[in-house]
Amino acid sequence: MTLRLFDDAPDRFEAQAHVLSCTPREGHFAVVLDQTIFFPRGGGQPCDNGTIAGTAVLDVFEENGVILHILPSPAEGEVSLRLDGERRLEMMRHHLGQHILSAVIDHTFGVPTVIARIEDAGPHIELASPLSEQQLVQAQQAAREIIGKALAVHCAYYTPEQAKGMTVRGKITPHERIRLVEIEGFDLNACGGTHCSDTSGVLELVITGTKMVRGAFRVYYLAGHAAQKARPEREGQLLQAQHALGCESASGLLQAQQELLERQSALEAQCQALQKALLEADTALWAARCRPLAQGRMACAILDEGDVKHLRAVAEALCQQAPTALLLAVRQQDKLSLLFMRSKGPKEPNLGAMVKDLCARFDGRGGGSPISAQGVICGGADGENALQQVFRAAEQAWEQPKAQ
Ligand SMILES: [Zn+2]
């Protein structure tokens, strides 16, 4: 059994230890020590970084109650352990910050924390139900007051019977010995993590955002130096947002955002009405450009500009009105975008086969059904000549009366 030095001395960053075993594991070595300062990852907290006998530790985790230190090379005998102390301190600040934030939210709003993580998406807690922005700000303020009070933090072990009689926030995982972390006069919580000796060690706490995740309300936060850095950054971002929205004060931001949304929705409605009018006008325009043939009206053209999506809507409208065939190509730099469509009924021409053939001959891609096809081919004089021939073939097919 490895002595867990971090339990009683979380601010100890150096120690000597004896290697109890060293076994190959997935290309590396799993080292068991008689004592360790390395906190193993788990419960949403990453492991410590550092070195063992001068070699960088790749991972530390617990397996069947044994702490394994993963090293790239084997270790034996007496070894010196050294932690990345600043990282450990930041972990402790975030972790104790989480205790405080979860406790104030639980005490003030009766909303328990269901998950707490420092790794992955950034430090966050997940709550059983959402809080309003005002409640979050209230919780942040209350957490800062607890940090300012420098309340002592004590860790002690109890039997399950002893713990049963105590008012503990959150769940207690069944164990022979239960480690309870007390923030004096404020909170009692079962936890195996590393904590600052008093709440002032957290330095600062900032709630940075929220998100609904699988029905839980996630609250992102920062503590320690990260929070001290984030606070002025967030103030700068607020001023930037005010500048962008033309607000003299932050209190005008919501109103400005509401006005923007209303303006956007009015513009979208206007845009839809204009698109409808344009579709009607262009449908009439192309109806006038169609030549009457034995099997229906037809227009074939190579255009210098045009939105293929819009032309497709025009073609669909024309084909619904009356027997129609529209064979269009739009020049786009050195390419031609093809849009061929006709009404159902006649067997010929097979527009899909025509587009496929053009694509095969002019390095293009595309295809479709006998009545609707799209594609892109390389342009140039040869491509356009071939396209004109296709247009003539389509016209000839419709100049003949419908076969009985
Ligand atoms: Zn803890």
Boltz pocket constraint, residues with backbone or C-beta under 6 A from the ligand:
constraints:
  - pocket:
      binder: B
      contacts: [[A, 95], [A, 96], [A, 99], [A, 181], [A, 190], [A, 191], [A, 192], [A, 193], [A, 194], [A, 195]]
      max_distance: 6.0
